[in-house]
């Protein structure tokens, strides 16, 4: 008997922690019309997939529990009911198989959007992503491409512990042939996901799960703000595209440049406010391709740079950013580049907020570069 006849509506709403998903705000289809409505990131991502599935019959969506159940975070909710079992369906618990099937589909002209339930589970698919998807165009002399989008929630801040909180983005930025996209707000999430689906090459699309239901500035003791109060949550219901490879200047400033992406964009803004520093905050949005021109222009203006990411420090993407800034802006720098990151340990459950690079650590780094002092060891 198929799961469509054994699952009930109650089953679809069981087993998900309330701080992970707002179960009273299931994303409705927004594919039709041309208005602008407030959306959280879940709704914006759902709308992006819906828009593309409505526009292009070659676009399909699948993953573990991503069909009837709508995904653990409900990003694919209602897509199966609207677009049918052959275009929105559940996959076996095999990340390697999910990506391998998507690569084959892409080679034959489809545009699959696959979900890896958590970024922590993407490692079994790494060989397929690196050895097959990323190399398809090159090894076939352009005869085949791999127009697949691999979506996955990443990062911490939800007490997911070491197996539901990882940030593995640097493992993919190292691989030629892959694009890596990480939005920080609903507006960019929808526009960038549509751009990823339309791209003829594979895109790794990491979704900061801590931002699904609202912006999070890292002050975990405070109530979470809703997305509806943010300008970047006012999302067109129809189709629009945000370009891959273009950063967004979230706040202009003159004293120091902060480079961040995902949840850390909001932490960086909070850290700058806490430090009382006139910081220019740049949301990278895409790590590969990287908008180095925007970064370079900002650092040349401010003369200082702080890099913030949630992944561990060693071999994190911040190391690449630091090297690029050093190479291109050396004679403009007035202080050492500082990195504020996660620690080089597994993501802890009991010490979530000691690991999480919060606004206080960002504030300390900003004050350090403003005075020209080296940041404390391990920061």
C-alpha positions as CSV (number, residue, x, y, z in Angstrom):
1,X,0.0,0.0,0.0
2,X,1.4,3.4,-0.9
3,X,2.2,6.0,1.7
4,X,-0.4,8.3,0.1
5,X,-3.1,6.0,1.5
6,X,-1.5,5.2,4.8
7,X,-0.4,8.7,6.0
8,X,-3.0,11.1,7.5
9,X,-2.9,14.8,7.8
10,X,-2.1,14.3,11.5
11,X,0.9,12.2,10.6
12,X,2.3,14.9,8.5
13,X,2.5,17.2,11.5
14,X,4.0,14.8,14.0
15,X,7.6,14.5,15.1
16,X,9.0,17.9,14.4
17,X,10.3,20.1,17.2
18,X,8.2,23.3,17.5
19,X,11.3,25.6,17.5
20,X,12.3,24.1,14.2
21,X,9.1,24.6,12.2
22,X,6.1,26.8,12.7
23,X,3.5,24.2,12.0
24,X,0.7,26.8,11.8
25,X,2.4,28.5,8.9
26,X,2.6,25.9,6.2
27,X,3.8,27.5,3.0
28,X,1.0,28.1,0.5
29,X,1.6,28.0,-3.2
30,X,2.6,31.5,-4.5
31,X,3.2,30.6,-8.2
32,X,0.4,32.7,-9.6
33,X,-0.2,36.4,-9.5
34,X,2.2,39.3,-9.4
35,X,1.7,40.8,-5.9
36,X,4.1,41.1,-3.0
37,X,3.4,39.4,0.3
38,X,5.3,38.8,3.5
39,X,6.9,35.4,3.5
40,X,9.3,33.5,5.8
41,X,12.1,31.7,4.2
42,X,10.2,28.4,4.1
43,X,7.4,30.0,2.1
44,X,9.8,31.8,-0.2
45,X,11.7,28.6,-1.0
46,X,8.5,26.7,-1.5
47,X,7.2,29.5,-3.8
48,X,10.4,29.4,-5.9
49,X,10.1,25.6,-6.5
50,X,6.4,26.0,-7.2
51,X,7.0,28.8,-9.7
52,X,9.6,26.8,-11.7
53,X,7.5,23.6,-11.6
54,X,4.6,25.5,-12.9
55,X,6.6,27.1,-15.6
56,X,8.8,24.2,-16.8
57,X,7.6,20.6,-16.9
58,X,11.2,19.4,-16.7
59,X,11.6,20.7,-13.2
60,X,10.9,18.2,-10.4
61,X,11.5,17.9,-6.7
62,X,12.3,14.8,-4.6
63,X,14.2,13.7,-1.5
64,X,13.6,11.8,1.8
65,X,10.1,12.7,3.0
66,X,10.1,15.6,0.5
67,X,7.0,14.4,-1.4
68,X,3.8,13.7,0.6
69,X,5.3,14.8,3.9
70,X,6.6,18.1,2.4
71,X,10.0,17.8,3.9
72,X,11.0,17.9,7.6
73,X,10.9,21.7,7.4
74,X,7.9,21.8,5.0
75,X,9.8,23.5,2.2
76,X,8.3,21.2,-0.4
77,X,4.8,21.2,1.3
78,X,1.8,20.8,-1.1
79,X,4.0,20.4,-4.2
80,X,3.0,16.8,-4.6
81,X,-0.7,17.6,-4.3
82,X,-0.3,20.3,-7.0
83,X,2.1,18.8,-9.4
84,X,1.6,15.1,-9.0
85,X,3.5,12.0,-7.9
86,X,5.8,11.9,-10.9
87,X,7.2,15.4,-10.2
88,X,7.3,15.6,-6.4
89,X,8.0,12.3,-4.7
90,X,9.8,10.6,-1.8
91,X,13.2,9.0,-2.2
92,X,14.8,6.1,-0.3
93,X,17.1,6.9,2.6
94,X,20.2,7.0,0.3
95,X,21.8,10.4,-0.3
96,X,24.2,8.8,-2.8
97,X,21.2,7.4,-4.7
98,X,19.3,10.7,-4.6
99,X,22.1,12.6,-6.2
100,X,23.0,9.9,-8.6
101,X,19.4,9.7,-9.9
102,X,19.4,13.5,-10.2
103,X,22.6,13.5,-12.2
104,X,21.1,10.9,-14.6
105,X,17.9,13.0,-14.9
106,X,19.9,16.1,-15.6
107,X,21.9,14.4,-18.4
108,X,18.6,13.6,-20.1
109,X,17.3,17.1,-20.0
110,X,15.4,17.3,-16.6
111,X,16.1,19.8,-13.9
112,X,15.8,18.0,-10.6
113,X,15.7,19.9,-7.3
114,X,16.7,17.4,-4.7
115,X,16.6,17.8,-0.9
116,X,19.3,16.4,1.4
117,X,17.4,16.5,4.7
118,X,20.3,18.0,6.7
119,X,23.7,19.1,5.4
120,X,25.2,16.7,7.9
121,X,23.9,13.9,5.7
122,X,25.3,15.1,2.5
123,X,28.6,13.2,2.9
124,X,27.4,9.9,1.4
125,X,26.6,11.9,-1.8
126,X,29.9,13.6,-1.9
127,X,31.5,11.3,-4.4
128,X,28.6,11.6,-6.8
129,X,28.6,15.4,-6.4
130,X,32.4,15.8,-6.8
131,X,33.2,13.0,-9.3
132,X,30.1,13.1,-11.5
133,X,28.0,16.2,-11.2
134,X,30.8,18.7,-11.0
135,X,32.7,17.0,-13.9
136,X,29.9,16.2,-16.3
137,X,30.3,19.2,-18.6
138,X,34.1,19.0,-18.7
139,X,34.5,15.3,-19.2
140,X,31.9,15.2,-22.0
141,X,33.3,18.1,-23.9
142,X,30.1,20.1,-23.3
143,X,27.8,17.3,-24.7
144,X,26.2,16.9,-21.3
145,X,25.5,19.1,-18.4
146,X,24.3,18.6,-14.9
147,X,21.5,21.1,-14.3
148,X,20.7,19.9,-10.8
149,X,20.0,21.9,-7.6
150,X,20.9,20.2,-4.3
151,X,19.1,21.9,-1.4
152,X,20.0,21.3,2.2
153,X,19.4,23.0,5.6
154,X,22.7,23.8,7.3
155,X,24.1,25.4,10.4
156,X,23.2,25.5,14.1
157,X,21.2,27.5,16.5
158,X,18.4,24.9,16.9
159,X,20.1,22.5,19.5
160,X,20.6,19.9,16.8
161,X,23.9,18.7,18.2
162,X,26.8,17.4,16.2
163,X,24.7,15.6,13.5
164,X,22.2,18.3,12.7
165,X,24.2,21.5,12.9
166,X,27.2,21.3,10.6
167,X,28.3,23.9,8.0
168,X,30.2,21.9,5.3
169,X,30.2,24.7,2.6
170,X,34.0,24.9,2.3
171,X,34.1,21.2,1.1
172,X,32.2,22.3,-2.0
173,X,33.8,25.6,-2.7
174,X,37.0,23.7,-3.3
175,X,35.5,21.7,-6.2
176,X,35.7,23.2,-9.7
177,X,32.4,22.9,-11.5
178,X,30.1,23.6,-8.5
179,X,28.3,26.7,-7.5
180,X,27.6,27.3,-3.8
181,X,24.7,29.6,-2.8
182,X,23.7,30.6,0.7
183,X,20.8,33.1,1.2
184,X,20.2,35.0,4.4
185,X,16.6,36.2,3.8
186,X,13.3,35.3,2.1
187,X,13.6,37.7,-0.8
188,X,17.1,36.4,-1.8
189,X,16.1,32.8,-1.0
190,X,13.4,32.8,-3.7
191,X,15.3,34.7,-6.3
192,X,18.5,32.8,-5.9
193,X,16.8,29.4,-5.9
194,X,15.0,30.2,-9.1
195,X,18.4,31.2,-10.6
196,X,19.9,28.0,-9.3
197,X,17.2,25.8,-10.9
198,X,17.6,27.6,-14.2
199,X,21.4,27.2,-14.1
200,X,22.9,24.6,-16.5
201,X,25.5,23.5,-14.0
202,X,25.1,21.9,-10.5
203,X,24.3,24.3,-7.6
204,X,24.8,23.5,-3.9
205,X,22.1,25.5,-2.2
206,X,22.5,25.7,1.6
207,X,19.6,27.0,3.6
208,X,20.4,28.4,7.1
209,X,17.8,26.5,9.1
210,X,18.0,29.0,12.0
211,X,16.5,31.6,9.6
212,X,13.6,29.6,8.3
213,X,11.0,31.3,10.5
214,X,12.6,34.6,11.3
215,X,15.9,36.6,11.3
216,X,18.2,35.6,14.2
217,X,20.8,38.1,15.5
218,X,22.5,35.7,17.9
219,X,21.1,37.2,21.1
220,X,19.5,33.8,22.0
221,X,18.0,35.2,25.2
222,X,15.8,37.5,23.3
223,X,12.5,36.6,21.6
224,X,12.8,35.8,17.9
225,X,11.6,38.5,15.5
226,X,9.1,37.5,12.7
227,X,10.1,37.9,9.1
228,X,7.1,40.0,8.3
229,X,8.7,43.0,9.9
230,X,11.6,42.9,7.5
231,X,11.8,44.6,4.1
232,X,13.6,41.5,2.7
233,X,10.6,39.4,3.6
234,X,8.4,41.3,1.2
235,X,8.5,38.7,-1.6
236,X,6.9,38.9,-5.1
237,X,4.5,36.0,-5.6
238,X,5.5,35.5,-9.2
239,X,8.8,34.9,-10.8
240,X,12.0,36.9,-10.3
241,X,15.7,36.1,-10.4
242,X,18.5,37.2,-8.1
243,X,21.9,36.8,-9.9
244,X,24.3,34.1,-8.7
245,X,27.7,35.7,-8.0
246,X,26.5,39.1,-6.8
247,X,26.8,40.1,-3.1
248,X,24.4,42.4,-1.3
249,X,25.6,45.3,0.9
250,X,23.3,45.0,3.9
251,X,24.6,48.1,5.6
252,X,27.0,50.8,4.4
253,X,29.8,51.9,6.7
254,X,33.2,53.5,6.6
255,X,35.3,52.0,9.5
256,X,35.4,48.3,8.8
257,X,34.1,45.7,6.4
258,X,32.3,42.6,7.7
259,X,32.0,39.6,5.3
260,X,29.3,37.1,6.2
261,X,26.7,34.8,4.8
262,X,23.6,32.9,6.0
263,X,22.7,33.4,9.7
264,X,25.9,35.2,10.3
265,X,24.8,38.2,8.3
266,X,22.3,39.0,11.0
267,X,24.8,38.3,13.8
268,X,27.2,40.6,12.1
269,X,24.7,43.4,12.0
270,X,23.9,42.9,15.7
271,X,27.6,42.7,16.6
272,X,28.3,46.0,14.8
273,X,25.5,47.7,16.7
274,X,26.7,46.3,20.0
275,X,30.3,47.5,19.3
276,X,29.1,50.9,18.2
277,X,31.2,50.6,15.1
278,X,30.4,52.1,11.6
279,X,30.7,48.8,9.9
280,X,29.9,47.9,6.3
281,X,28.2,44.5,6.3
282,X,28.4,42.5,3.1
283,X,26.1,39.5,2.6
284,X,28.1,37.3,0.1
285,X,25.0,35.4,-0.9
286,X,27.1,33.1,-3.2
287,X,30.5,31.7,-2.2
288,X,31.2,30.4,-5.7
289,X,31.2,32.4,-7.9
290,X,32.4,35.1,-5.4
291,X,31.7,38.8,-5.9
292,X,35.3,39.8,-5.2
293,X,34.8,43.2,-6.8
294,X,32.3,44.3,-4.1
295,X,34.5,42.9,-1.4
296,X,37.6,44.7,-2.7
297,X,35.8,48.0,-3.1
298,X,34.6,47.9,0.5
299,X,37.9,46.9,2.1
300,X,39.8,49.5,0.1
301,X,37.3,52.1,1.5
302,X,37.3,50.9,5.1
303,X,40.9,49.6,5.5
304,X,39.8,46.8,7.9
305,X,38.1,43.5,7.5
306,X,36.3,41.0,9.8
307,X,35.1,37.7,8.4
308,X,32.3,35.8,10.2
309,X,31.1,32.2,9.5
310,X,29.6,29.4,11.6
311,X,31.8,26.6,10.3
312,X,35.0,25.6,12.2
313,X,38.0,28.0,11.6
314,X,40.6,25.6,10.2
315,X,40.2,25.4,6.4
316,X,36.8,27.2,6.6
317,X,35.8,29.5,3.8
318,X,37.0,32.5,5.8
319,X,40.6,31.4,5.2
320,X,40.0,31.8,1.4
321,X,38.3,35.2,2.0
322,X,41.2,36.3,4.1
323,X,43.7,35.3,1.5
324,X,41.8,37.1,-1.3
325,X,41.5,40.3,0.8
326,X,45.2,40.1,1.7
327,X,46.2,39.6,-2.0
328,X,44.1,42.4,-3.4
329,X,43.9,45.0,-0.6
330,X,47.2,44.6,1.3
331,X,48.3,48.2,0.9
332,X,44.9,49.5,2.1
333,X,44.8,47.4,5.3
334,X,45.3,49.3,8.6
335,X,44.9,46.2,10.8
336,X,45.2,42.4,10.6
337,X,42.2,40.6,9.1
338,X,40.1,39.0,11.9
339,X,38.0,35.8,11.7
340,X,35.1,35.0,14.0
341,X,34.1,31.4,13.5
342,X,32.9,28.2,15.1
343,X,35.4,26.2,17.1
344,X,37.4,23.3,15.7
345,X,35.3,20.7,17.5
346,X,32.1,18.8,16.8
347,X,29.0,21.0,17.2
348,X,28.0,20.5,20.9
349,X,24.5,20.2,22.1
350,X,24.9,21.3,25.8
351,X,27.2,24.2,24.8
352,X,25.3,25.4,21.8
353,X,25.8,29.1,22.5
354,X,29.5,28.8,23.5
355,X,30.1,27.3,20.1
356,X,27.8,29.6,18.1
357,X,29.7,32.8,16.9
358,X,27.5,35.3,18.6
359,X,27.3,39.1,18.4
360,X,29.6,39.5,21.5
361,X,32.4,37.7,19.7
362,X,31.8,39.8,16.6
363,X,31.8,42.9,18.7
364,X,35.2,41.9,20.3
365,X,36.7,41.4,16.9
366,X,35.5,44.7,15.6
367,X,37.0,46.5,18.6
368,X,40.2,44.6,18.1
369,X,40.7,45.6,14.4
370,X,39.7,49.2,15.2
371,X,42.5,49.4,17.7
372,X,45.0,47.5,15.5
373,X,45.4,44.7,18.1
374,X,45.6,41.0,17.3
375,X,42.4,39.1,18.2
376,X,42.7,36.6,21.0
377,X,43.9,33.1,20.3
378,X,41.2,30.8,18.9
379,X,38.8,33.6,18.0
